[in-house]
Amino acid sequence: MVSARAEHGVWLEDGVARLARNRLKQLVKEMEASGETRGRGQAAPLLVEHLVKISAACPDNLRGIRDRALVLMHFAVAGREHDLAFNRVRDYAETPGGIQADLRVSKVCPRVVFGPLRLTALSLPRVRAWQAWKEAAGLTDPDGYAWRRLHNRWNTVMDSGLQPEPIGDIVTRAGERAGIAIRFTGHSPRCGLTASSRLKGHDQIVIARQGGWAPHSKVLAGYLEVVDQWEDNALLDVL
């Protein structure tokens, strides 16, 4: 409804949004009653414990080096596939404090994201993984694509960048390679950073800033609820 008004100038009568919401609720109930399912549902969150396994399982060849760097960066910036697909080398600035990622070509919210450097098991490898990929792929042109396709046969770096869908495929294959039973998708690193950050006690506004959500986004609140329902539960310390 908001997009119809703001982006297309469509005038809607008062109460249309309420009627539409009520109709959607009715359809959901009918689908549940009949057992009908559509879509794959919310993406499975890719958590820190999964990142450790994925990073360790990536082979030490060009494809493995790229995949490790991509998945770690994907998680760190709480990105969508579109956020990373069109990044250039210059969009990742290495600073004494960590990596500053300029997600200028974003599907929804262009933003600058900061990946602070901390002496932990994963933050240092994230920086090193990017440096290793940049060196191995010979990414010397700051205007060249940061995340490149590899030739299917020769496994050489190509000039063209990865499209959003192949980025999701890389995330899925990385989980399979690590022997993780969960099927991850391109949205899993984004969900995973959200859940992991909430488990560490970070506020919704801080998480929203990292992932490009509105401060009080209902979508983000839904992701956080998955964590909060266990961490802020009425049964805690009762039974």
N, C-alpha and C positions, 0 to 999 in steps of 0.2 A: 504494500500500500504506500509506504513511504517512497519507494523508488518510483512508483507510478506518478506521484505528485511532483517529487523533486526533479526527477530525471526526464520525465516525458510530458510533464505539464497536464496530466490527466486530472480532470475535476471529478471528485467522488462525493456522493451525497453523504450527509451525516448519518452515522450508524452503519455504513457499509463495512468498515473494518471490524466492528463488533460482530456483525452477522457472518462475515467470512471466518472469523476465529471460531465462532460457535459451530459453523458447518464443518470446519476441519476437525474439531473435537468429536463431532458426531461420526465423521468418517473413520477416525482412528478407532473409536469404539466398535464400529461395524467390522473393521478389519480384524480387530482382536477377537471378536466373537466368532468370525468365520475362519480364523487361523491364517488369513492372508498376510504375507510379509512383502515389503518392498525395500530395496536398497540394502546396504550392508550395515546400517546403523553407525553409531559413533566409532571413530577410529580407536584402535587399541593404543593406549599410551606407551611410548617407547621410553623407558625409565633409565636411570643411571646404571643400574645393574645390567641392563641390556646393552647399553653403550660399551661397557667394559668387555662383554663377550664379543660384540660385533667388531670392536677395534682389534681385539686379539685374533679374531678369525680372518681378518682381511690379509690376503697374501702380500708378500713384499715385491709385487710387480706393479706396473703402472696402473692397472685397473684397481688393484687393492689399495694402493696409495690414494688414488682419487676417491674411491668409495669411503674410505676411512675419514678423509678430510671433509667430504661432503656431508656425511651423516652427523659428524660431530658439530660442524658449523650449522647445519639444519636445526639441530637441537638447541644450540647456544642462542640463536637469534629467534627461536620460537617461530620459525618461518613457515610460510606456505610454499608449495613447489614454485608458484609464480614469483615469489619474492627472490628466490635464488637463481631462477632460470636465466635471467638476462643480466646478471651481475657481470661487471667488468673487473679486471684485476685491480684497477685503481679504487674500486669500491671497498676493498679491504685494506685498512691502514693499520700497520703494526706499530703500536706505541709501547712505551715502558709499562703502561698499566694493563695491556692486553690488546685485543683486536677491536677496532671500530669498524662496524659494517654499515655501509650506506645502502640501504635497500630502496633505491630511488625508483625502480620500476616495479611497483607493487600492485597486485590485483585490487587491493582495497585501500591500504594506508601506507604510503611512502614514509620511511622513518630512518633515523640513524640509531643503531643499536650498539651498545657497549658490552663487550665480553671481558669483564675484569679478570686480571691474571692473579691467580691464587695458587699457593703451593699445595695443590691437591692432586689426586691421581688422574683427574680428567682435564682440568683446565690447562695445564701445561701441554699435554698431548694434543689438545685442540689447536693451540698455536703452532706447535711443531708439525702437526699433520698438515696444516695449510702451507707452512714453509716447505715441507717435504714435497707436496704436490706441485707447488709453484716451481720448485727447482727441477723435479723429475720431468715435468711437462714442458719446461723451457718457457714459462710464461713471463716473458720480458717486456711485452708490449702492454702498457697500462690500459690501453683502450681495447685490448683483446678480451674475449670471454673468459671468465674465471673458471667456469665449469664446462669442460670440453667433452665432446664425443670422442670415442676411441674407435678406430677402424675395426670392424668385426673380424677381419681375417688377420691383419698385420699388427693389430693392437697398438697402432701408432696414434699420436694426438692429432686431431683434426682441427681446422680453424673454426668450425661451427660450434656454437654452444648447445648445451642440453635444453630440450624443451621441458615444460613442466611434467608431462606424463612420464617420460623416462627417468626423471628425478625420483618420482614415486616408485618406479620399478626398481631403482637402485636400492632404495630403503627396504623394499620387500625382499629382494635377493640377499641383502646384507643380513637380515634376520634369519633367513633360511640357511645361509652359509654358516652362521654361528650355532645352528642347531636349536634355535629357539622355537618352541611350539606355536607361539602366537604369530598370527599373520599381520605384519605391520604394513601400513600404507604410507603414502606421502604426507598424510596429515598426522601420523603417529609421533614424530619428533616434536611437533607443535603441542600436541596434547601432553606429551611426556614432560616437556619443560614446565608446563602449567602445573601438572600434578606434583612434580619433584619440588618445584619452588614453593608450592603451598605446604607440602610436608615439612619444609624448613621454616614455616611460619611467616612467609612473605605476604604482604597485604595485596588485595586484589588490584589496587591502583598501580602498584609496582609491577605486578605481572602483566597488567594491561599495557603498560608503557613498553615493555619488552616485546610483546606480541602484536602491538598495533591495534588492540581493541579499544573501544570507547571505555572510559573509566568504570562505568557501571553497566557494561555490556551484559545482556541476558545470556548470550551464548557463552561468554566466559564464566558467568555465574554457574551455568549448567556444568561446565567442566570441573569447577572447583567443588561443586556439590558432591561429586564422586569421591573426593578426598574427605570433605567435611563430614559426610555422613558416618565415617568411621572415627575420625579424630575428635569430633564434637557430637558425641552420641550420648543420649540420656542414660544408657546402660553402663557407661564407663564408671568404674569404681563402685558399681552397685552390686553386680554379681561376681 
